[in-house]
Amino acid sequence: MRVSGSDFFCGLTVPVKDSCCSLIVGGWGGSLFGISSLDGMDASENETTKFMNFEQGRWYRLRLRVTEKRIEAWVDNEKLVNVDTTDKRITVRPGDIEMSQPFGIAAWQTTAALREIRMRRVEGPDSSKKR
């Protein structure tokens, strides 16, 4: 949740293949949701860009799933990102967020609160072939 401030309260950076990307929640003045970066375009400039009202002091259930060919993200139970990454160049936005690689959670000009953080590896249908 955003406790105070006016920018992103969750910058969740995760590995994707041989690089990383960040799920940005509440960015660009408080309302941006999206993935940074796809083909050099950050969360405010690519096909994952969404704008919504994130209330201060309200808990949100955020979920991110990275598979071999997709990145998907939800706020509460609404899927907002569903992007095919097959031919995408995936990176993090240059700057301070790079310190979160390969896995981290950051906030920008905001005080954030976190709870019930869970991470799990989900084996796909081809996982038995890769062992």
PyMOL commands that set and color helices and strands:
alter all, ss='L'
color gray80, all
select helices_A, chain A and resi 96-100+127-130
alter helices_A, ss='H'
color red, helices_A
select strands_A, chain A and resi 2-5+10-16+19-27+32-36+50-51+62-66+70-75+78-84+104-106+110-112
alter strands_A, ss='S'
color yellow, strands_A
deselect
rebuild
show_as cartoon
